């Protein structure tokens, strides 16, 4: 903990203070990866990655030590990047970026406190509400900080907040909620947990995102299994009743045609309609194209060439007849799909090893966290989405710290959790 004694403000103390500030700023742009004061032409902004690399470069000793811990990941990432450069005359970038996110998250997990997570959720909700409260100022300002899409609204779509799409904003709220309820809720007052849950549900509702509704049960399960409440059945009933009440009573009359609720209504009336949802078909289409492309080109076509893969597959398969509800998009709506098309078997093996190396759970809540990470990577987000790896690393880091604490206690010493 930093000292407040001005007499102790030595150069070393000042350097530590500056590093702490830089770490927190890096966490902000990693946890809000679509936001940047100078946005590039891509959805995900590289600022968080650049700051993470800068922070790690300032701690040479630790960087060398942690490189040994993730040595295999580092070597495979370098190998794929070099192979990609030789084959396609450019760096893929995503493999080194994944390694940097993993190392940074492992080293600086202790900075991601409950207060930081609560602040991130509130910040995300402010952006989501701003879209509805002041649409003119939102549209005029947000384009300077986010690579905003030209056509976001319409057709029952909700607020994108500080992201290009509503589903991305819902994904951020989901990640914050999973982290909070897995690692912090058991040590926080019940009223704060319920307040956090209320803000989370409101943010999901206002995005109108099908993704948000699909991930909601995993958030509820995480809270349920990490709760210290003596009557967990009562907690589960309260979670369900609160959710139903918020949606059915307070919000339904505001925007009764919102996309997420319409999706739920359809699949409840006819479960077969689940496969006919346009967004789900886009993701299934991307996975199908990626698989077919990898089958014909085992080492991929190069990252950024998913449109080439789409064109190649379209020549042998009538995609419209299989995925009739999907838009005719050239890019990938699936992180796994883009990896299969980009670097083929090499990329699949790399990310499979990442997920397996950071696998391992002690409770159902841990399983839920791991499944959210896997679902985000497979069905929704780009492989460059940093919170995928943050979730995985926090889970593994927490398990190591608990094991160390138990060993210390068994030896008569006190362990200390950093998360």
N, C-alpha and C positions, 0 to 999 in steps of 0.2 A: 504494500500500500504506500502511496506517495506521502512523504512528510510535508506538513504545512509550515514547518519552522523555516523562516526566511534565512536563518544562519546556515541552513544546510543546502542552500541553492548553489551548489557547486557546479562546475562545468559538466561533470558526469551526471548530476541530478537533472540539469537542464536538458542534456542530451536524451536522458531517459524519458523526461516529460514530453519532449518533441516526438520521440519515437512512439510513445503511448498515443499521442494525438493522431499521428499518422496512421497507426494501426486502426483506430476508431473510424477515421475517414475512409480507410480502405474497406473496412467492414460495411460502411454505409453504401458504398458503390458496388460491393459484392452482393449485398442483400437487396439493393435496388439496381439491378444490372442494366435496366433499359434507360436509366437516367444519366445525363452527362451535361456539363455546362457547354460542351462543344460536341454535339452528337455527330457520329459518322453516318454513313449510308446504310448501315446494318441495324437490325432490331436491337441485338445485344451490343452494348457499348464496351469497349476495352479498358475503360478507366479503372475499374476495380482490379482487373488483372495487372495493369501497369503499376498501380499502387502496391499491390501484394508483392510483386516482384521487387519493387524498390525497397519495401520493408525487409524482405528476406535478404536482400543484398547487403543491408546494413548490419546484419548479424552473421558474420562469416562463420564463426565457430559453430553456432547452432545449425547453420545451413549445411555444413559438412557432416555434422552428426546425424541430422534427420535424413540426409541423402542416403546414408547407409541403411536407415530403416526402410525407406521406400526405394532401395537401389534397383530392384527388378523393374518396378514401374518406370523409373527414370530411364533405364537402359532400353526397355521396349519402346518407350515414347520416342527416344532419340532415333532408334532404328527405323521406326515407321516414318518419322519426319524426314530422315535422310532418303529412305526409299521413295517417299512421295516426291521429294525434290528431284531425284534421278528420273523417275518415271513421268512426272507431269510438269517438271520445270518450275515448281513453286512449293512453298511450305504449306502443309495443311494447317499447322498452328494449334489445332484443337488438342493434340496429344500432349504437347508441352504445357499448354494452358491447364489441362486437367491435372497434371502433376503439380503445377504451381498452386492451384486451388487446394489440393489435398494437403500439401506441406504447410501452406499458410493456415488452413483451418486447424490442423493438428497443433501447430505452434501457438496460435493465438486464440484458441477456443475459450480461454478464461475471460477474454474481453467481451464475449457475447453473453452478457448478463441478462437476467430477467428484465431489468429496466430498459436495456437496449432493445430487446425483442418487443416489449410493450410499446416503446417509442416508434419502432418500425411499423407496427400494425396501425398505430394512430396516424402516422405519416401517410401510409398507404390509403387509409380510409379518408383522409383529408383530400387526397388527389381524386379518389372515387367520387366523393360528394361534390367537389368543386365542379366536376363535369355537369352535374345537374343544377347546382345553385347558380353558377355564373358561366353559362356555356360560351358566351361571347369572349370574356376575358380568358377562359380556359383555352379556347381554340387559338386565340391570339398569342398566348404566352407559351403554351406547352410545346409548340413546334420548334422552339428554340432550345429545348432541353431533351426532347424525345424524338426519335425518328418516327413521327406519327403517320399513320395511314391516312390517305385522302378520304376514304369512305369507311368510317368506323360505325356510325349509328345505323338506325333503320332496322326493320324486320325483327323487332323485339330485342335488339342487342342493347346491352347496358354500358356502364362506364368503364373505360380502359384505365382510368387513374393516370399514374405516371408511367404507363406502358403503351405500346402500340395497339394492343388488343385487350378486350375484357377478360378473356381466358387467362392472359398473362397476369393481370391484376389479381384474379382469383387464385392463381397458382402461388403468388407471393404470400397472400393472406394464409393460404393453406400451409405453406412451409413455416411461417412464423408460428402458427397455432400448434403444429406438430412439435416444433422445438420447445415451445413454452410448456405444453402439457406433458411432454416426455421428461424434461429435465428440471423444470422449475415449479410447476403447480403444487407439488406435494409440500413445498416449503413456503408457499405463499398463503395469505388469508383466503378463506373460501369466497368472501365477497369480491376480492380481486380476480379470482378465477372466473367467477360468474360474469363480472364486468368485461373481462377479456373475451369470454365466450360470446357475450352480446355484441361487442364490436366486431368480432370475427363473423358472426352470422349476418350482421347488417352489411358488411363488406362483400360477402358472397352474394347476398341477395341483389345488391345494387349493380353488380357486374352482369347479372342475368346469365351467368356462365354455367353451361352444362357440366363443365369440368369441376367447378366449385361444388356443385351438388353431388357429383360422383365421389369426390374425395371427402365430403363431409362425414360419412360414417367412420372413416379411418381416424379422423380427428376425435370424434366422440369416443371411439374405442380406446384410443390412446389415453384420453383423460380418464376414462372409466378404470382402466387397468393400472394406472399410476396413482389413482386417488387413495388417500389414507383414510377415507371415510369408513366408518364402521358399517354403514348400511349402503352398500354399493347398489343394491337394487333400487333404492330410493333415488340415488344419484342418476342412474340410468333413466328412470321414469321422468325425473325432472328435466334432463337433457332433451328427451324426446318431446315432452309437453311444451317446453320453452321454444323449441325449434318450430313445432307445428303451429303454436300460437303466434309466433312472430310472423310467419309466412301467411297463415290463413286469415288472421284478424287484422294485424297492423299494416300489412303491405299489399295484400291481394287487391284491394280496391284502388291502389295508387297506379300500378301498371299491371293490369290483369293479363296482358298479352305477352309478358316477358318470357324470353326464350327458355330459360332454365325450368320454370314452372310448367310451361307447355310441354316440354320434353318429359318431365316426370308424370304429368297427367296422361300423356299418350302411352308410355310404357306400362303404367299401372293398369290402364284399360286394355292394352294389348301388348304383352311383352315382346311379341315378334317385331314390333315397330322399332325396338331398340337398334336393330341392325339397319334400319332405314334412315336413321338420323344423318344429316348431311355432314356434320362435323366428325362423327365417328367413321363415316365412310371415307372421308379425306385421310384420316389416319390409317385406316386399313389399306387404302389405296397406296399410300406412301410406303407402308411396310411391304406390300406385295411387289411394288416396283423395285424397291431396294433388294428384296430377295431374288427376284428374277434377274436383276442386273448382276448381283454377286454370283449367281449360278453361271451366267455367261461370261463374266469377267471376274475371276476369283480375287484379283488384286485391285479391283475397283476401277473407276473411271476418273478418279481425282475429286477431292472435295470442291464443291462449287459447281460441279457438273451434273447435278441431279436432273436438270432439264434435258440433258443428253440421254440420261438413263430413261427418262419418261418417254422421249421420242423413240428410243430403241425398242422399249417394251410395247409401245403403241403399235409398232409395225407388225408385231406377231400376236398381240392380244387386243381384243376390243374392250378397252378399259371402261368405256361408257356403259356397255351392256352388263358389266359386273358391278360397277360402282355408279349406278345411275343417278344417285342423289348428290354425289360429290361434285364440287366445282372442278373445272378443268384447269387445275393449278399446275404450274411447272416445277415449283419448289416442293420441298418435303415438309409434311406436317408431323413428321416423326423423327426424333433424334436417331433412333436405331435404323430407320430407313435410310437416312442420309449417310450414316456410317457404312452400311452395307453397300450402298452405291458408290461411296467415296473411296474407301480403302479395302472393301471386300472382307475377306477372311482375316486379314491382319487387324483391321479395326475392330471386328467382332471379338477376336481373341483378346485384344487389349482391354476393351471395356468389360468383357466377361471376367477377366482376371481382377479388374478394379473392384467390381461388385462382390466377387467371391472373397477377395482379400480383406474387404471391409465388412464382411458378413459376420453373423454371429449374434444371437439375441438370447436374453435371459427371460423375457416376458413377452406377452402378446403385444404390448405397446411397442417393443423393439421391432417386432415383426411388421407392425403397421407402418413404422417409420421407414423400414427398408423397402416395403412394398410401394410406399408413396414415391420414394426415390426411383425405383425401377419403373413405375408407371409414368412418371414425368419424363424419364429418358426414352421410354419405348413409344409412348402414345402422344406426347404433347410438345415437349420443349426440344430446342436444339441441344446437341451434346455439349455446347459451350455454356449452357445454363449453369452457373456456379453453385446454386443452392442444392442441386442434385448431390454434389460431392460434399458440401457442407453437412447435409443430413447424414450421409454415410460416415463421414469422419467423426462427427460428434457422437454418434452411436458407438463407434469403436473406441474412441477416446474415453468415453464415460465408462465402458466396460473395463478398460485397463486401469483407470483410476480407482474404481470400486475394488478390483482385484488387489491392487497395491495397498489400498486402505485396509482391507481384510488381513493381508499379510502383516502389515505393520501392527494392527491391533492384536493379532495372534502372537506377535513377538513382544508385546507389552509396550509398543510405541503408538503414538497417535498418527493416524493417516489424515490427509487433508485433501478434500475434493477441490478441484479447480473449476469445476462446472457446477 
